[in-house]
Amino acid sequence: MNWDVVISGGGPVGLMLACELRLKDVNVLVVERLAEPDPTIKAGSVNLTTGEAFYRRGLLPAVDAVVQQNFAKIQEFLKSRGGGGPKPAIPVGHFAGIMVASHGVHFDDPAFRDVGPAANVVVIQQQAVEAILAERAAELGVEVRRGVEVIGFDADDDGVTVRLGDQTEVSAGWLVGADGGRSFVRKHAGFEFPGTDPAVTGRQALTEITGTDTLPGGWQHGNGGLYVHGPMPGRILTVEFDGPPVDRDTPVTAQELEDSFRRVSGADVRVTKVHSATRFTDNARQATTYRQGRVLLAGDAAHVHSPFGGQGLNLGIGDAVNLGWKLAATIHGWAPDGLLDTYTTERHPIGEWVLEWTRAQVALMRSDVRTRALRQVVTDLLLTDDGATYLAKKLSGVLHRYPIEGEHDLTGRGAPDFAFADGTRLGEHLQDGRALLLDLADNAGLRETAGGWAGRVTTLTAKCDSEPSLTGVLIRPDGHIAWAREDGATTGLETALRRWFGEPA
C-alpha cells in the first residue's frame, strides 16, 4: 500500500484524525480540494469536551492564545455599546435563541468535577482551530495535498484504490471521508443518509454595518425570524422561516444581508462591506452507519444539521478522536474483534442527539402565537438554576457516555482531569495518544495484570489528590474510562484490557 489511510478533507476533522493516526505511527495522506484554507465565517466556539481533546494532545497553549485575543475583541465590542467590564461575561449558550448566563449554573454538579484548564476554552473560530491543527499535523509528518480532491475510488476487502483530481492514483488500506456535508466519499460509497429537509434560511457574516446602536445584544426574535448582532465586532446573523435558499452557492451580497437583517429586526441598518458571509439551513441528516468495509465517515460527511447550539465542530472532533486509535489498532493488527465497529456504536447516538437537539430548536424558533407562548415557558425553565445547569451540561458534552461495560459510575464517561500529588494533572499524561492505566494505590497486582499490554497501555503509579477514593482507572486513548475501582481490587481489569486493547503481547 502507498498509504495506510487516505483522508478526504483537510478541515479540522480531517486534520485532527490525521494527527491522531500519526501519533500511532500510521502513514497518512490528507487530500483537500481547496488550495487555501476557507476563510468563510463558520463556527466560533468549542465546548468542554473539544477543549479537553485539545488539552490532552498538548494544544491548549496555542488554543488559549486565540481565546484570549477573542475575549479582548468581545470586550471592545461591549464597550462600544456601553457595556463591558474587566472581563466579558460569556453565557453558557443558547437554546432556540434563548440566551442562558453562567451565573446560575451549578458548577459543583458531579458532571463538572475536575474539569481542569479546558474549561476556559470557549470562543475560538473554526479557522483558528484548523490553523493550529495544520501546524501540528506538519510537526507530526502528515502529508497534506491541497488543491486536490478525490474523484473516484474502488474498495474491496484488501484496501482502497483512490483516484485523485490531479490524475494520480494511490492505494491505501483505508479511506476516510471527512469531506463535509456534500461528501463525495459518502455518495460514491453509497452510504444511506436519511433525515429531514430544510425549512429555514440562515445567513451569517462579518460585516461593516451601521444603524445597530440601539439594538439589544444576543439572540433576538423579530419579524418572522431571529437575528443576532455581535458578540464580535461586525458579526451578524439572521434566520428566516421562508424555506431554504434557492441557490446556496451564489455569493452572499451586502444587499442580501442588509435586506434580511432589516426584515427580521425592523432596524434601518446599512451593510457597507462584507468581509465573510455564508448561508445555512436546518437540513438534518445522518448516515445509518459510519463504516462500510474499508471506507469510513467522520464529521459533516457523517451528519449534517443546523449550527444552532454550536455542536457541529465539536461533534466532528469527537468523531476523529474516537476513530483514530481504533483505526490505528486495526492497521497495526492488535485490535480485538469488533473494535472498529464500536466507532459507529459509540458515536452514532451522539450524532443522533445533536440532530434532534437542533430540530427542537428550529421548532421553538417559529414566530406563530402558539410557539411564542411555548417559548416563554421554556425560557422560564431555562432561566432557573436547574435549567441553566441542565443546558450547560448538555452543551458542554459532559453528559455523553459510551456504552462501556463496568460497575463504576465513571465507566463510559470522559475522564475527569485528575490532579495528582506531584502537581501534574491527567491531561498532561495523555499527550502521546496512548491508553493510560492509573495505579492510584501502589498496587503491584494491578501492574502485573497490565504487564502484557505494556506497548499499548502506559501505567502511571501516582497519588490522586482530587479523587482519593479511586484505586485504579483505565483510560482509553480518547480519554474515556474503560474500567475503575475504589476497593484496590483488579477485578474486571484484564477483561477491559482484552476488550479494548486485544490479546497481551
N, C-alpha and C positions, 0 to 999 in steps of 0.2 A: 504494500500500500504506500502511496505517496504521503498520505496523512492518516493519522488515527481518526481525526474528526475534522470535518469541514463545517463551519458555521456560516450560514447565510444571514447577514445582518450585522453591521458594526455599530449599532446603537448601544446604550447602556447594558441591555440584557445580553446581547451577543458578546460584548467585551467582558462583562462580569463572568459569564460562563467560560470564556477563553482563559481568563485569569485563574479560575478555579481548576480548570483542567491542567494548566501549566504547572500549578503547584504540585500536581501529582505526576509530573514528567510525561504528560500526554502531548503528542505532536499535533498542533492545532493550526488550521488556516482559517482566517476570517475574511470573507469577501463582502464588500459593501458597495452598492450600486452608486452611491453619491461620492463624487470626487472629494468633497469637503464636508465637514460636519454641518448638519442642518441648523441654521440659526433661528428657525421659526419658533415663536414662543410656545412652550409646552408646559409640562408640569413644573411647579415652583416650590415644591416642598417634598419631604420624605417623612415616613413615620418611624416609630421607635424601632421596629424590627429591622427596617432597612438600615437605620443608623447603627444598629448592633452588628449587622453584617459587615458594614464598612469598618467599624471599630475592631472586629475580630480579625480583620485582614490588614490592620495597620494603616488604614486610610483616613483615620479620624483627623490627624493634624491638617491634611490638605482640605478635607471637607469643612472643618471648623473655620478655617481661614476665610472661605467663601461665605459661610453662615454669618460671621461677624461683619463682613462687608455689607451683606444684605440687611442686617439689623440697622446699620448706620444709615442706609438708604431709606428704610422704613421710617426711622426716626426723623429724617429730613422731611419726608412726605407729611408725617403727622404734624410737625412743627409748622409747615406751610399752611396747614389747615387749622392752626390754633390749638393743636393738641400736643401730645408727646410728653416726654419726661426723661428721667435718667436712662430708662431702657424701655423700648416699645413693648406694650403688653400683647403677647402673641396668644390668640384664642386657641382653644382645643381644636376647633374646626367648625364645620357646619354640617347640618343635615337639611337638605332641600332649601338651602339659603338661610336657615335659622342658625345664627351665629351663637356659639356657646363659649363663654370665657372660662379660663382655667381656675379662677379663684374659688369656685365651688367644688372642684374635683377632689375626691378623697385619695390623695396620692399615697396614703398609708394603706390602701387596699392591698391585699396579698398579691394580686396580679401585677403590681408595680414594684414588688420587693427587689431590692438590689439591681435597679435598672442601670446604674453606672453612668459614665460620661456620655453615652449615646443618647441620653435623654435630652441633651442640649442641641442635637442635630435636628433642625426643623426646616428653616427656609433656605433652600438651595435649588437653583434652576437645573432642569434636566441637562442642559448643555454643559453646565459646570461638572455635573456628575460624569457625563460622557468624557469630558476632557481629562478628568482625574483618572478614570478607568483606562483611557487610551494610553496615558503615560505609564500606568502600572503594567499594562499589557506589554508595552515596549520593553520595560525593565525585565519582564519575565521571558522575553524572547518570542512573543506571539507575532506571527506574520499576518499583517493586515493589508489586503489589496483593495484600495479604493478605486472607484470608477469602474468596478467590475461587478457583474451580477450573475446569479445562477439562472441559466436559460433552459436547463433540462437536466434530467438525471435518470439513471436506471439503478434500481436497488434489488438485491437478491439476498439470500441467506448469508452470503460471504462478505458483502460490502456494497459500496455505492460508487458508481461512476458518475461524476458530476461534470456537466458541460457549462463552461463559463462564456460570458459575452465577449471576451477578448479572443475568442476562437481557440481557447485552450481546453484541455480535458484533464481532470485529475481524478485519481481513485482514492477512496477513503473507506475506513471501516464503518463510519457513521456520518450521517448528515443531520444537522440541527437547523430547523427553520426558526430564526429569530428575526424574521424579515417583515414584521409589522402586521397590521390588521388586514392588509390585502395580500398576505403572504403567497408568493408563488409556490414555495415548497409545500405549503398546506394544500393548495389547489391541485398541484401536479401529482401529489401523492394520493389524493382522493380522500382526505380526512373529511368526515361529516362535520358540519358546522352549523347546527341548528340554533335558533334564537328568535328574538323579536325585532321587528322592523322599526326604523326611527320615526319619531313623531315631532321632534323639535329641530330647530336650527340654532346653534350656538356660535358666537363669534368672540374671539379673544385677541387682543392686540396690545402692543406697546406703541403709544402714540404721543404726539404733541397735541393737546386738547385744551380748549378754553371753555368757560361757561359752567364749570363744575364746582365753583367755590361754595355754593350753597347746598350742594348735595351731601346727604349723610354718607358716612363710611360704611364699609361692609356690604353684604348682600342686601338688596332691596327689591321688594315686589312692586312692580309697576303696572303699566297698561299692557295686559296680555303677556306678561313675561317677567323676567328678572334682569337686574343689572348690578354691576359692581364697578366701583372706581377705587383703585389702589389695591393693596397697600404699598406697592412700588410706584414711584412717580410715573404717570402716563399710562399705567395699565388699566384697561377697561375690558369688560366682559358683558355680553348680553345673551339672554336666552329667550327665544320666541316660539310660541306654540302654533306655528303656521306650517308645520310639516318640514321635511328635510329639504336642504338646498337642492336646486335643480342640477347644479354643477359644483362639486366641491373643489375642483381643480383650478377654476378661474381665480386669478389673483384677487385678494380682498382689497378693495379700494377705500380711500378715505371717505368718499361719499357714502359707500355702503355702511361703513361703521358709524358715521355720523347719523345717517337716516335711522339705523336700528336703535342707536342709543337715544335719539330723540323720541322715537315711537314708544319705547318702554319707559323712559324716565320722565318724559314731558319737558325736559330741560332744553334750553336754547343753546346747545353746545356747538362747537365748531372744531372739527378734527383737521388740523393744518398739515400734519405729517404722520406717516405710518412707518415705524421702524421695523415692525414684525407683526404679522397677523395670520390668523388661521380660522377656519370654520370647523365645527364638530357637530355630531348628532348624538342621539341616545341609542343608536344601533347596539344591540346586546346579543352576542353570540359566543358560543364556546364549543371547541372541539370535543367530541364524545370521548376521545382518548388522546393522550399526548404522545403516544408511540404507536407506530406501525412498522414492525420489523426493525430495520436499520435506520429509520427516519423518525426524528423526534421534533416536537414543537416547544417553544418557550416564549413567554411574553405575549405581546399582542397577536402574534401568529396563532396562539392557542386560545385567546379570549379577547373579545373587544367589548367595550361598554363606554358609557359617557364618563367624563372626567369628574363628575360630582363626588366630592369626598376625597379626591386625590389619591385613589388607590391603584391606578394603572402602573406607574413606575415601581411602586412597592411590590405589587403582585409579580411583575416580571423579574425583579431582583431576587425575590423569594424562589421563583422557579429555577433560576440559574444556580443559586446556592444549593438547592435540594438536588438538582440533577448532576452537578459537576462531579462530586465524589462518587456517586453511584455509577456514572458512565465510566469514570476512570477505573473503578474497581473491576468493571466488566471487561475493559480493554486489557488490564493487567492480569486478568484470569483468576482473581481470588474472590470475586463476587459470589455470594451464596445464591442459590436458586431463587429467582423471582425478585432479586434486589431492584433491578431496573424498572420492573413493573410497579414498584411502590412509588415511583415518581408520579404516575397518574393517580394512584390510590391516595396519596397524601396531598397533592397539590390541586387536584380537580375540585374537591369540595370547597376549598378556599376560593378558587376562582368562581365557583357557582354562587357562593355567598356574596362576592363583590357584585356580580351581575344583578342579583336580587336587591342588594342594597341600593344600587343606582336606579333600578326600576322604581323602587319605592319612593325615592326622592323625586323623580320625574312626576310621579302621580301626585305628590304633595305640593309640587310647584305650580300646578294649574291655578287659574285665576277665577274659576267659577265660584259662586257663592257657597256651595257646599264644601268645596275643597278649602276655601278660606276659613270656614268655620272649623274644619278638622285641623288645619294648620295651627290655629290658635290653641287648640287643645294640646297638640304635640309640642308647641312652643312652651306652654306652661309646664309640661312634664320635663322637657329637656333643661329648663332653667332651674329646676330643683337640683340640690347637691347630688342626689342619687342619679338623676337623669344625666347630669353633666359627667359624672363618673362613668356611667354606662357608655356614653358616647365616646369618652376618652379611651376606654378600654377597647371598644370596637375599632376605632380609627387607628389606634396605635399598633394593633396586631397582637397584643399580649394575650388575647383570648384564644388565638389559633393554637390548636393542639393536633398532633398527628396521632393516628390510631396505633400506638405502640403499646404492646402488652407489658404490664407491670403493676405492682401493688402500690407503689408510692405515688402520691398525688402530683409530684413533679414529672413523672414519666410522660413523655409525649409533648411537653411544652418546651419552649425555648428556655435555655439555661439562664438563671439569674446571673448577674455579673459578680460572682462570689468575691469577697475581699479576704485575702489571706494574711497571715500573721507577719509575713516578710514584707508587707506593704504593696504587693502586687495584686492585680485583680485578674479574674478569669480571662477576660478578653485579650489580655497581653500574652496568654499562653496558647492561643488558638491561631496565631498568625501564619503558621506553616500549613494550615489546612488539614491537619491530621486529627483523628479522633483522640480524645483525652480521657483517661481514667484517673479520677481523683481519689487518692488514698488519703483519707482525712483522719484516720485513726492509727496510722503507722502499722498497718495490717499486713504481715508477711504472707498470710494465706491469700489475700486479695492479689498481691503482687505475683505470687506463684501461679494463681489461676490465669492471670493475664499474660504470663510469660510467652506463651505460644503465638501471641499476636503482636510481639514487640515491634515488628516492622510496620505495622498498620495503626497501632494504638500506642500513644505515649502515656506513660504512667507518671503522675506527679504526686509525690508524698508531701503533704502540707497541712497546716492547721488553718481551718476556715473560721475566721472571726465573725462573719456575717450570718452563718448558718451552723452554729456549733453542734447541733443535734445530728447533722449528717455525718456518716462514717465512710461512705463510698458513693461516687457518682460516675456514671459512664456517659460521656457527651460525644455525640456524633460530629463529624466534620462540619455539618451545617448548624451546629450549636444547639441541637435538640437533644433532650435527655432520653437515653435508651434504658437506663437502669439506675436505681438509687436505693440506698438503705440507711437506716438510722440505728441499727442494732449491732453493727460490727460484723454481721454475717455476710457471706458471699453467695448466699442462695440466689439463684437466678442469673448470676453474672456470666457464667460460662454459656448459658443458653442465649443471653443477649449478645455476647461476643460472636457466637456462631451465627446468630440470626442476621447480624449487620456486617460482620467482617470475615465471614467464611470460615473454613477449617483452619486450625492453627498450623503455622508453618513448621 
